[in-house]
Amino acid sequence: MGLGSYWGEVMEVLREIIPVYDKVNSIISLGKDKEHRIRGISQRVLPGNKILDAGSGFGNMSKTAMRLTDGNISITLYDPLVPMLKNTGTFFEKTLDMANGVFEHIPFRDEEFDAVLCGYSLRDAINLRIAISEIHRVLKKGGRFVIVDLGKPDEVFFRAGVSFYLRCILPILAFVAGGRLGLKFGTLYGTYKRWPKNKKLEQLILEKFSRIEFEKDLMGGAIMVAAYK
């Protein structure tokens, strides 16, 4: 499971949509992205924690975590796209540590982080099982793996509804918000097709983690997950 050979195409699209990335994301999540990040991170990132924001983009998960802890955390932004990392400078008052790379080869020591955050990014892993294993490796004992992302409902009816939204409604909203660049958000449907159903994702995470809290919203089309090492 994962994007496999589709990964390169997705990365190229992400590189192109950087100018409208945040604006369009807020619109296509129906304004729920901030709420979902808060629900995912609350009580899972604690003051004094060392955090890896994996697939960080502009660092929205980190910004949420900093607000919830009054800035009393240490953050490393980690993303496969250098241009994404370069665009984070204006979003933070202090300079954060940054690293460039993929989920499948995280360049940090075993048990280095208290929490790993993945906000709308794990879905872009090349190999999902390897990505989860690497995240587990760099977490300390008792560490938390927090995922906020699209969900793929287990129920056929709800899954069809989410698919319809991503294929037919999302492109219209993305175009309104981001113009022609917004149309490129249509690649989201390609990542969604390769994304496991919610129950399967839960089982996959539990292959490595001891406990999981799996919260859903929007008919299961949005998930907030916390897995504990």
C-alpha positions as CSV (number, residue, x, y, z in Angstrom):
1,M,0.0,0.0,0.0
2,G,1.1,3.5,-0.8
3,L,1.6,5.7,-3.9
4,G,4.4,3.6,-5.4
5,S,5.3,4.9,-8.9
6,Y,2.5,7.5,-8.6
7,W,4.6,9.3,-6.0
8,G,6.7,11.3,-8.5
9,E,3.6,12.8,-10.2
10,V,2.1,13.8,-6.9
11,M,5.3,15.5,-5.8
12,E,5.5,17.5,-9.0
13,V,1.9,18.6,-8.5
14,L,2.6,19.6,-4.9
15,R,5.6,21.6,-6.1
16,E,3.4,23.5,-8.6
17,I,0.6,24.4,-6.2
18,I,2.7,25.9,-3.5
19,P,1.4,29.4,-4.2
20,V,-2.2,28.4,-3.5
21,Y,-1.7,25.4,-1.2
22,D,-2.9,26.7,2.1
23,K,-5.8,28.7,0.7
24,V,-7.2,25.8,-1.3
25,N,-6.7,23.3,1.5
26,S,-8.8,25.3,3.8
27,I,-11.6,25.5,1.3
28,I,-11.7,21.9,0.1
29,S,-11.7,20.7,3.8
30,L,-15.0,22.6,4.2
31,G,-13.2,24.8,6.7
32,K,-12.6,21.9,9.0
33,D,-8.8,21.5,8.7
34,K,-8.0,23.7,11.7
35,E,-10.5,22.0,13.9
36,H,-9.3,18.6,12.9
37,R,-5.7,19.5,13.6
38,I,-6.6,20.7,17.0
39,R,-8.6,17.6,17.8
40,G,-5.8,15.4,16.6
41,I,-3.0,17.1,18.5
42,S,-4.7,18.1,21.8
43,Q,-3.4,16.2,24.8
44,R,-1.0,14.3,22.5
45,V,1.7,16.9,22.3
46,L,2.8,18.1,25.6
47,P,5.0,21.0,26.8
48,G,8.7,20.1,26.6
49,N,8.1,17.5,23.9
50,K,10.5,17.0,20.9
51,I,8.4,16.8,17.7
52,L,8.9,15.6,14.2
53,D,6.4,17.2,11.7
54,A,6.6,14.6,9.0
55,G,5.5,15.7,5.5
56,S,5.3,19.1,7.1
57,G,4.4,21.2,4.1
58,F,4.2,24.8,5.5
59,G,4.2,23.5,9.1
60,N,0.5,23.8,9.9
61,M,0.6,20.9,12.3
62,S,3.5,22.5,14.1
63,K,1.8,25.8,14.3
64,T,-1.2,24.2,15.9
65,A,1.0,22.3,18.4
66,M,2.9,25.4,19.3
67,R,-0.3,27.3,20.0
68,L,-1.6,24.4,22.2
69,T,1.7,24.3,24.2
70,D,2.5,28.0,24.4
71,G,5.5,27.4,22.1
72,N,7.2,25.1,24.7
73,I,8.1,22.4,22.3
74,S,11.1,21.6,20.0
75,I,10.1,21.0,16.4
76,T,11.8,19.6,13.3
77,L,10.0,20.1,10.0
78,Y,10.6,17.2,7.6
79,D,9.3,17.2,4.0
80,P,10.3,15.7,0.6
81,L,10.0,19.1,-1.1
82,V,12.7,21.7,-0.4
83,P,10.5,24.6,-1.8
84,M,7.9,23.7,0.8
85,L,10.4,24.0,3.6
86,K,11.8,27.3,2.2
87,N,8.3,28.8,2.4
88,T,7.9,28.2,6.1
89,G,10.2,31.0,7.2
90,T,7.4,33.6,7.3
91,F,5.1,31.4,9.3
92,F,7.2,31.0,12.5
93,E,8.7,33.6,14.9
94,K,11.8,31.5,15.5
95,T,13.9,29.4,13.1
96,L,13.0,25.7,13.3
97,D,15.2,22.7,12.5
98,M,14.4,21.4,9.0
99,A,15.3,18.2,7.1
100,N,14.5,17.0,3.6
101,G,13.5,13.4,2.8
102,V,10.8,10.8,2.6
103,F,8.9,8.7,5.1
104,E,10.6,5.5,4.1
105,H,14.1,6.7,5.1
106,I,13.8,9.1,8.0
107,P,17.3,10.4,8.8
108,F,17.1,10.4,12.6
109,R,18.2,8.2,15.4
110,D,16.0,5.5,17.1
111,E,13.7,6.8,19.8
112,E,14.5,10.5,19.2
113,F,11.0,12.1,19.3
114,D,8.1,12.3,21.7
115,A,5.6,12.7,18.9
116,V,5.5,12.4,15.1
117,L,2.8,14.5,13.4
118,C,1.5,13.8,9.9
119,G,-1.0,16.3,8.7
120,Y,-2.5,15.4,5.3
121,S,0.8,13.8,4.4
122,L,0.9,10.1,5.3
123,R,-1.4,9.4,2.4
124,D,1.5,10.4,0.1
125,A,3.9,7.7,1.4
126,I,5.5,5.6,-1.3
127,N,5.2,2.5,0.8
128,L,2.8,2.9,3.7
129,R,4.0,-0.1,5.8
130,I,7.6,1.0,5.6
131,A,6.6,4.6,6.4
132,I,4.8,3.5,9.6
133,S,7.7,1.3,10.6
134,E,10.1,4.2,10.3
135,I,7.9,6.5,12.3
136,H,7.6,3.9,15.0
137,R,11.4,3.6,15.0
138,V,12.1,7.3,15.7
139,L,9.5,7.5,18.5
140,K,10.5,7.1,22.1
141,K,8.8,4.5,24.2
142,G,5.3,5.8,24.9
143,G,5.6,8.2,22.0
144,R,2.6,9.3,20.0
145,F,2.0,9.1,16.2
146,V,-0.7,11.7,15.3
147,I,-2.4,11.5,11.9
148,V,-4.9,14.1,10.5
149,D,-5.9,13.2,7.0
150,L,-8.6,12.2,4.6
151,G,-10.4,9.1,5.7
152,K,-11.7,6.3,3.5
153,P,-15.0,5.1,5.0
154,D,-15.6,1.4,5.5
155,E,-19.3,1.7,4.6
156,V,-19.9,1.5,0.8
157,F,-22.5,4.3,0.9
158,F,-20.3,6.8,2.7
159,R,-17.3,5.8,0.7
160,A,-19.2,6.6,-2.5
161,G,-20.2,9.9,-1.1
162,V,-16.6,10.9,-0.3
163,S,-15.4,9.7,-3.7
164,F,-18.1,11.8,-5.4
165,Y,-17.0,14.8,-3.4
166,L,-13.3,14.4,-4.3
167,R,-14.0,13.7,-8.0
168,C,-16.8,16.2,-8.7
169,I,-17.2,18.9,-6.1
170,L,-13.6,19.4,-5.0
171,P,-12.3,20.5,-8.4
172,I,-14.9,23.2,-8.6
173,L,-14.1,24.5,-5.1
174,A,-10.4,24.3,-5.8
175,F,-10.8,26.3,-9.0
176,V,-12.8,29.0,-7.3
177,A,-10.2,29.3,-4.5
178,G,-7.0,28.9,-6.6
179,G,-7.8,29.4,-10.2
180,R,-6.1,27.1,-12.8
181,L,-3.6,26.0,-10.2
182,G,-6.4,24.9,-8.0
183,L,-7.5,22.3,-10.7
184,K,-4.3,20.4,-10.0
185,F,-5.7,19.4,-6.6
186,G,-7.6,16.8,-8.6
187,T,-4.6,14.5,-7.9
188,L,-6.0,14.1,-4.4
189,Y,-8.4,11.6,-5.8
190,G,-5.5,9.5,-7.1
191,T,-4.0,9.4,-3.6
192,Y,-7.4,8.6,-2.1
193,K,-7.8,5.6,-4.4
194,R,-4.6,4.2,-3.1
195,W,-5.3,5.0,0.5
196,P,-6.6,2.0,2.6
197,K,-10.1,2.0,4.2
198,N,-10.2,3.3,7.7
199,K,-10.4,-0.2,9.3
200,K,-7.5,-1.5,7.2
201,L,-5.4,1.6,8.1
202,E,-6.1,1.0,11.8
203,Q,-5.0,-2.6,11.5
204,L,-1.8,-1.6,9.6
205,I,-0.8,0.8,12.3
206,L,-1.5,-1.7,15.0
207,E,1.1,-4.1,13.4
208,K,3.7,-1.8,15.0
209,F,1.9,0.3,17.7
210,S,0.5,-1.0,21.0
211,R,-2.7,1.1,21.1
212,I,-4.7,3.4,18.8
213,E,-7.4,6.1,19.1
214,F,-9.2,6.4,15.8
215,E,-11.6,9.3,15.5
216,K,-13.7,10.1,12.4
217,D,-15.7,13.1,11.1
218,L,-17.6,13.9,7.9
219,M,-19.0,10.4,7.4
220,G,-15.6,8.9,7.9
221,G,-14.1,11.1,5.2
222,A,-11.8,12.8,7.8
223,I,-9.8,11.0,10.4
224,M,-7.8,12.1,13.5
225,V,-5.6,9.2,14.8
226,A,-3.3,8.8,17.7
227,A,-1.2,5.7,17.9
228,Y,1.0,4.9,21.0
229,K,4.3,3.1,21.0
